[in-house]
Amino acid sequence: MSSAWSDEALALLGRAETRHGGVARFTRVASVRAHLEHLGGPLLRMKGIGKTWSVPVAATVRPRARHVVFEGMTDGEAIFDDGGVRIVGRDGSVKESPSHRPRVPRRGRWSAFDAVYFFGYALVTYLSLPFVLRSCAYVGRRRWCDLDGVTVDFPPGYPTHSVRQSFFFDGEGLLRRHDYTADVVGKWATGAHFSDAYIEAGGLWFATERHVRATLFGRPTPIPVLDARLGGFEVQEE
């Protein structure tokens, strides 16, 4: 943890960790499985959802290992493994793309490999929050409406949207807004990710409704980017 964290920021982070289930509980988690009940939005249509790649029906995420296994994206298993992508066919054939990030096209549609990479690192990030923030470098405090927040820089090599991201929490400590730049889409792809309809599973709290809106000069706009609904969370311990 960076020594630059202020006492006020640490208090905010501690409250968020407690409200989301606690650090001790998170460190005992081996995996989290969730159903992707809905996935859509203008960005995904632009990137070929349902045409050049299939919508996953479920994902099993090992947050601390940065590993995700998707169901329904291919005829076998689609795997994100700490920045690499592997697709295993039902016949046992294996196609791999280690360190896939540079191969994601900025323009045009995604392949199945690109989609697995994007949703893999996204789920690793989301299901590690707010606990992963202690490994990030503190940049400063933020505030939006009645939400208190922080801006951090992620560690080098951590697969996520962008190095610098901001997080906003409500009075109880639940994460409600998450700002980032989707670098694999483009430097222009700035968004505010809103999380709602939290439920408890295995002692942790997860947002089931997620909506991303484009931002302009750091402010959310009405322009939709992506929306998702998750459910059926199952938590397995080590």
VENLINWO-V711985 format. One record per pair of residues at least 12 apart in sequence whose C-alpha atoms are under 6 Angstrom apart, sorted by the first residue. I is the first residue (numbers start at 1). J is the second residue. D is the distance in whole Angstrom. If there is no record, write none. Layout:
((I | J | D) (I | J | D))
//
This chain:
((1 | 134 | 5) (1 | 135 | 5) (2 | 137 | 5) (4 | 138 | 6) (5 | 138 | 5) (15 | 173 | 5) (16 | 173 | 4) (16 | 174 | 6) (19 | 173 | 6) (20 | 204 | 6) (20 | 205 | 5) (21 | 203 | 6) (21 | 204 | 4) (28 | 237 | 5) (28 | 238 | 6) (29 | 236 | 6) (29 | 237 | 4) (29 | 238 | 6) (30 | 62 | 6) (30 | 236 | 6) (30 | 237 | 5) (30 | 238 | 5) (31 | 61 | 5) (31 | 62 | 4) (31 | 235 | 6) (31 | 236 | 5) (32 | 60 | 6) (32 | 61 | 5) (32 | 234 | 6) (32 | 235 | 5) (33 | 59 | 6) (33 | 60 | 4) (33 | 233 | 6) (33 | 234 | 5) (34 | 58 | 6) (34 | 59 | 6) (34 | 231 | 6) (34 | 232 | 5) (34 | 233 | 5) (35 | 57 | 6) (35 | 58 | 4) (35 | 230 | 6) (35 | 231 | 5) (35 | 232 | 6) (36 | 57 | 5) (36 | 58 | 5) (36 | 230 | 5) (37 | 229 | 5) (37 | 230 | 5) (38 | 228 | 5) (38 | 229 | 5) (39 | 227 | 6) (39 | 228 | 5) (40 | 226 | 6) (40 | 227 | 6) (41 | 225 | 6) (41 | 226 | 4) (41 | 227 | 6) (42 | 225 | 5) (43 | 225 | 5) (47 | 109 | 4) (47 | 110 | 5) (48 | 109 | 5) (52 | 111 | 6) (53 | 111 | 6) (53 | 112 | 5) (54 | 73 | 5) (55 | 73 | 6) (56 | 71 | 6) (56 | 72 | 5) (56 | 73 | 5) (57 | 71 | 6) (57 | 72 | 5) (58 | 70 | 6) (58 | 71 | 5) (63 | 124 | 5) (63 | 128 | 6) (66 | 82 | 5) (66 | 124 | 6) (67 | 80 | 6) (67 | 81 | 5) (67 | 82 | 6) (68 | 80 | 5) (68 | 120 | 6) (76 | 88 | 6) (76 | 89 | 4) (76 | 90 | 5) (80 | 120 | 5) (83 | 99 | 5) (83 | 159 | 6) (84 | 97 | 6) (84 | 98 | 4) (84 | 99 | 5) (84 | 100 | 5) (85 | 97 | 5) (106 | 185 | 5) (121 | 159 | 6) (121 | 160 | 5) (136 | 152 | 6) (136 | 153 | 6) (136 | 154 | 5) (136 | 155 | 6) (137 | 152 | 5) (137 | 153 | 5) (138 | 152 | 5) (139 | 151 | 5) (139 | 152 | 5) (147 | 168 | 6) (147 | 169 | 5) (147 | 170 | 5) (148 | 168 | 5) (148 | 169 | 5) (149 | 167 | 5) (149 | 168 | 4) (149 | 169 | 6) (150 | 166 | 6) (150 | 167 | 6) (151 | 165 | 6) (151 | 166 | 4) (152 | 164 | 6) (152 | 165 | 6) (161 | 182 | 5) (161 | 183 | 6) (162 | 181 | 6) (162 | 183 | 6) (165 | 179 | 6) (165 | 180 | 5) (166 | 178 | 6) (166 | 179 | 5) (176 | 194 | 6) (176 | 195 | 5) (177 | 193 | 5) (177 | 194 | 5) (178 | 192 | 6) (178 | 193 | 5) (179 | 191 | 6) (179 | 192 | 4) (190 | 214 | 6) (190 | 215 | 6) (191 | 213 | 5) (191 | 214 | 4) (191 | 215 | 5) (192 | 212 | 5) (192 | 213 | 5) (193 | 211 | 6) (193 | 212 | 4) (194 | 210 | 6) (194 | 211 | 5) (195 | 207 | 6) (195 | 209 | 6) (195 | 210 | 5) (196 | 209 | 5) (197 | 209 | 6) (202 | 235 | 5) (208 | 229 | 5) (208 | 230 | 5) (209 | 229 | 5) (210 | 227 | 6) (210 | 228 | 5) (211 | 226 | 6) (211 | 227 | 4) (212 | 225 | 5) (212 | 226 | 5) (213 | 225 | 5))
//
